[in-house]
Amino acid sequence: MLFRPLALLCAVAILAALFLPWVATPLGPNIAPWDALPAFDRASIEAYLTQAPTEVRMFLFSFVLAALFVLLSLVGLEKRSLAFLTGVSIVGLAGVLVWRVRETLGIVEPQWTMEEANRLFALANDVLGTGGWAWIGGGVLLLLLGVFDPGRPKPRPAATASRW
């Protein structure tokens, strides 16, 4: 990938989202996904994952994909397809969750105007913490890099010595 440093930074931001607060609440401390893990033992985690909805598994799988992308890019073996897959899993999951919340709350169909987008962004900014923004932002950028990155430049052939 030509933009490997940027893609690596996006994947690291996704992984950092595990440790950053996700939901801004006025009632108490913000919660990070990593803070919830010590409350479970291995058996309860395995039981939860087998019964968890697909969205939860997809959420956890996005971190696995980001970690795989970081490891591969550190050794120079990153692939655009993995960047695309990581990004599309995050953006797709975020879109599905926003759509379901909208349906659950009975909000009318979006109008797709700038005013509507600004209002939705303001509402999301009130709820999401830095971890949520790092996860979504890293996913969007990885998706874009997976689609539009031209790849590494091709090596030029070695110049041949001329007899003249």
Secondary structure, 3 states (H helix, E strand, C coil): CCCHHHHHHHHHHHHHCCCCCCECCCCCCCCCHHHHHHHCCHHHHHHHHHHCCHHHHHHHHHHHHHHHHHHHHHCCCCCHHHHHHHHHHHHHHHHHHHHHHHHHHCCCCCCCCHHHHHHHHHHHHHHECHHHHHHHHHHHHHHHHHHHCCCCCCCCCCCCCCCC
